[in-house]
Amino acid sequence: MVSEKETPGGKAKPETAVAPAPTPAPEAVTAAPETTTTSTSEAAPEATPEATPAAPVSTEAQVAEIIRKHVLLSAAAGVIPLNFVDTAALAIVQLRLLKELSELHGVDFRGDIGRSAVGTLFATVAPTALGGSLLGSMAFNMALRSVPVIGTVTRLATQPAFNSAFTYALGKVFQQHFASGGTFLTFQPEKVKTYFREKFEEARRRKGATPEATPAAA
C-alpha cells in the first residue's frame, strides 16, 4: 500500500508501506512411523522340533515273529483228523512262511521253487524224524496212522511236534539265505542240508515248544 507523506519544504514522497512478513505456516511435522527392525530369527515363529518317530521293529524281531506264527499254525495242521487234508494245510502254511520271509527281504516269491525246496528238505529228515527206530520210520508211521483210534493217537502224539520242528528249520534256512542276498532262483537245498538238520534237531529238543517269543523293539 502506497501513502503520501508531507515532508518539510517539499512535496510529499510516496511512502511504500512495508507489508508485514507473512507468518510462516506451521511446519508440518510428519512423524514417520518408526520402523521396527526385527531380525528374521526373531520374527519367524520358533520352529517346533519334529516328533521323533518310534524306533522301527528290527528285521530280526519280525523274522522271529513270522517263524513263530507259522510254527504254531503248522502244529495246528498236525491235528487235523483227515489224511491228506492235514498235509495240504501244512503245505499252505509253509509256502506262506516262505512268502512272508521273501517279502520282508524284498525277494520275488516263487511258489514252484518253494514247493520243490520243501520236498527236498523234507527228505533229509523224514527217515528218522520220529526217533531213529521202527517208530521213526515215516512209512511205518503213515501205515500206523491209518489204523482207527491208534492212528489218531499216533497223529496227535507225533505230527504236531514234527510239523513244528520242520517249519522252524525251514524258516531259519530261508531267513539265512535271504539275509545273505539270496533269492529263490539261487537257493540250493543241497548246500543247506546240514544247517537244516541242525535247526530241525534244535527244535525237536524243545519237545515241540515254539520258538522264543519275539524280542521287544528297542
C-alpha positions in Angstrom: 0.0 0.0 0.0 1.4 3.4 -1.0 0.6 6.6 1.0 1.8 10.2 0.6 3.6 11.9 3.5 4.4 15.6 3.6 7.9 16.4 4.2 9.1 19.9 5.3 9.9 22.1 2.2 8.8 19.7 -0.4 6.4 17.6 -1.9 5.4 14.6 -0.1 7.2 11.4 -1.1 5.2 8.4 -1.6 5.9 6.0 1.1 5.8 2.4 0.4 4.2 0.6 3.1 6.1 -2.5 4.1 3.8 -5.4 4.2 4.2 -7.4 7.2 6.1 -10.6 6.7 3.7 -13.5 6.3 3.6 -15.7 9.3 5.2 -18.9 8.3 2.9 -21.8 8.2 3.4 -24.2 11.0 5.8 -26.7 9.9 4.1 -29.9 9.2 5.5 -32.4 11.4 5.3 -35.6 9.6 6.4 -38.1 12.0 7.4 -41.1 10.1 6.3 -44.2 11.8 9.1 -45.8 13.5 10.0 -48.9 11.6 10.8 -51.7 13.9 13.5 -53.8 12.5 13.2 -57.3 13.7 15.6 -59.9 12.7 14.3 -62.8 10.8 15.1 -65.1 13.6 13.0 -63.1 16.0 10.1 -62.6 13.6 9.8 -66.1 12.5 8.0 -68.3 15.0 10.2 -70.7 16.7 10.2 -74.0 14.8 8.7 -76.8 16.7 11.0 -79.8 16.7 9.6 -82.7 14.8 8.4 -85.6 16.9 10.9 -88.4 16.9 9.4 -91.4 15.1 9.1 -94.6 17.0 12.0 -96.9 16.5 11.1 -99.5 13.8 10.9 -103.1 14.8 14.1 -104.8 13.8 14.2 -107.3 11.0 15.3 -110.0 13.4 12.3 -109.4 15.6 10.0 -109.5 12.5 11.6 -112.7 11.3 11.2 -114.3 14.8 7.6 -113.4 14.9 6.9 -114.7 11.3 8.6 -118.1 12.1 6.8 -118.4 15.5 3.4 -117.7 14.0 3.8 -120.3 11.3 5.3 -122.9 13.7 2.1 -122.6 15.7 -0.1 -122.9 12.5 1.9 -126.0 11.3 1.4 -127.6 14.7 -2.4 -127.0 14.4 -2.4 -128.6 10.9 -0.9 -131.7 12.5 -4.1 -132.4 14.5 -6.5 -132.3 11.5 -8.1 -135.7 11.6 -8.2 -136.2 7.8 -5.4 -137.7 5.9 -4.0 -135.5 3.0 -6.1 -132.6 4.3 -3.5 -132.1 7.1 -0.7 -132.5 4.6 -2.3 -129.9 2.3 -2.8 -127.5 5.2 0.8 -127.9 6.2 2.0 -127.2 2.7 -0.1 -124.0 2.6 1.4 -122.8 5.9 4.9 -123.5 4.8 4.6 -121.7 1.5 3.0 -118.8 3.3 6.0 -118.7 5.6 8.4 -118.5 2.7 6.3 -115.8 1.0 6.3 -113.6 4.1 10.0 -114.0 4.6 10.7 -113.2 0.9 8.5 -110.1 1.1 10.3 -108.9 4.2 13.6 -109.1 2.3 12.3 -107.7 -0.9 12.7 -111.0 -2.8 10.3 -112.1 -5.5 8.2 -115.1 -4.3 8.4 -118.3 -6.4 5.9 -120.9 -5.2 7.1 -123.6 -7.5 10.7 -123.4 -6.3 9.4 -123.1 -2.7 7.5 -126.4 -3.0 10.5 -128.1 -4.6 12.8 -126.9 -1.8 10.3 -128.1 0.9 10.2 -131.6 -0.6 14.0 -131.8 -0.8 14.5 -130.7 2.7 11.7 -133.0 4.0 13.6 -136.0 2.5 16.7 -135.1 4.7 14.8 -135.6 8.0 11.9 -137.9 7.1 13.5 -141.3 7.5 14.4 -140.7 11.2 12.1 -137.9 12.1 10.4 -139.7 15.0 13.4 -141.2 16.8 15.5 -143.5 14.6 13.8 -146.8 15.5 10.9 -148.6 13.9 8.6 -145.9 15.1 11.0 -143.4 13.4 10.2 -144.8 10.0 7.8 -142.5 8.2 6.5 -145.4 6.2 5.6 -147.2 9.3 4.2 -144.1 10.9 2.0 -143.4 7.9 0.7 -147.0 8.0 0.0 -146.8 11.7 -2.0 -143.7 11.2 -4.4 -145.5 9.0 -5.4 -147.7 11.9 -8.6 -146.5 13.7 -8.1 -144.9 17.1 -4.4 -145.9 17.2 -3.8 -143.8 14.1 -5.5 -140.8 15.7 -3.5 -141.1 18.9 -0.3 -141.5 16.9 -1.0 -138.4 14.9 -1.7 -136.3 18.0 1.4 -137.6 19.7 3.8 -137.1 16.8 2.6 -135.0 13.9 2.3 -131.5 15.6 5.9 -131.8 17.0 7.3 -132.9 13.7 5.5 -130.2 11.8 6.7 -127.6 14.3 10.3 -128.6 14.1 10.2 -128.9 10.3 8.6 -125.5 9.8 11.0 -123.9 12.3 14.1 -125.3 10.4 12.6 -124.3 7.1 12.1 -120.7 8.3 15.7 -120.5 9.6 17.2 -121.8 6.4 15.4 -119.4 4.2 16.0 -116.5 6.5 19.7 -117.1 6.4 19.5 -117.4 2.6 17.5 -114.2 2.0 19.6 -112.2 4.6 22.8 -113.1 2.7 21.3 -111.6 -0.5 19.9 -114.9 -2.0 16.7 -115.4 -3.9 14.5 -118.4 -4.8 16.4 -118.7 -8.1 19.8 -119.0 -6.2 18.5 -121.4 -3.5 20.3 -124.7 -3.5 18.9 -127.2 -0.9 21.9 -129.5 -1.1 24.1 -126.7 0.4 21.9 -126.1 3.4 21.0 -129.6 4.4 23.4 -129.7 7.3 22.2 -126.4 8.7 18.6 -127.5 8.2 19.1 -130.7 10.2 20.8 -128.7 12.9 17.8 -126.4 13.3 15.4 -129.3 13.0 17.1 -131.1 15.9 17.3 -127.9 17.8 13.5 -127.5 17.6 12.9 -131.2 18.5 15.0 -130.8 21.7 12.4 -128.3 22.8 9.9 -131.1 22.7 7.5 -129.3 20.4 7.9 -125.9 22.1 7.5 -122.9 19.9 10.5 -120.7 19.3 11.2 -118.0 21.8 8.9 -115.0 21.9 9.6 -112.1 19.6 12.1 -109.7 21.3 10.6 -106.4 22.1 11.6 -103.5 19.9 14.3 -101.3 21.4 
